[in-house]
């Protein structure tokens, strides 16, 4: 389960160094959690959406208890996304990665995955086909050793989660034509071990 505040006072040995690139809540700093989370948002002309979404993500990720970073990968926006992110980039945990020209969103996902430094990497489409409120449940599955968790839509249009465990992941990466489910472009969580495998596979 996500790290939750313990009512007992921390011992003197509890605090540990946190990565300088991550935003860590006071509790994360005291508990010494070494697991970290990256959230990647590829976008083009989504400044208005980002201005509403980034505070929600900040609160959601902080409440989950892990040190985190949010990476906004910009595919040539012309709506002031760069100005917006210059302000957000001054805050701990936020990064802005502009791509040259009007890059495809698929390229932005790839760039964001390669830039991410967390033990879990969350991919989120700012068009929000699925709510960021699913993130805590996704982290619960990751804590149960799921290597990939992703959101799909059921027959009634509601969001639901699917995941690969270690056995399913091992089976998939042995296939020469292995690829992630297309639903991963909307909202997904990749374990660092899967991210590293994808990076090595090119």
URURCOR-V527875 format. One line per field, one symbol per residue. ss: DSSP state (a for helix, b for strand, c for the rest). phi: phi as a letter, one per 30 degrees, with the letter a starting at -180 (. if undefined). burial: # if it has 9 or more other C-alpha atoms within 8 Angstrom, else .. Layout:
ss=???
phi=???
burial=???
//
This chain:
ss=ccccccccccccccccccccccbccaaaaaaccccbbbbbbbbcccaaaaaaaaaaaaaaaaaaccbbbbbbbbccccccaaaaaaaacccccbbbbbccccccaaaaaaaaaaaccccbbbbbcccccccaaaaaaaaaaaaccccbbbbbbcccccbbbbbbcaaaaaaaaccccccccaaaacbbbbbaaaaaaaaaac
phi=.edcecdddddddddbdcdddcdbdedddddiecdbbcbcbdabhbeddddcdddddeddddddjcebbccccccidbcieddeddddddcejcbbbdcdicddddddedddddddcddbcccbdddhdbddddeeddddddddidcbbbcbcddciddbcbacddddddddddddcebdeeddddaabcdeddeddddddi
burial=.#...........###.#...####.#######..############.###.#..##..###.##############..##..###.##..########...#.#..##.###..#.#########.#.#.#...#.######..########.....#.#.####..#..#..........##########.##.......
//
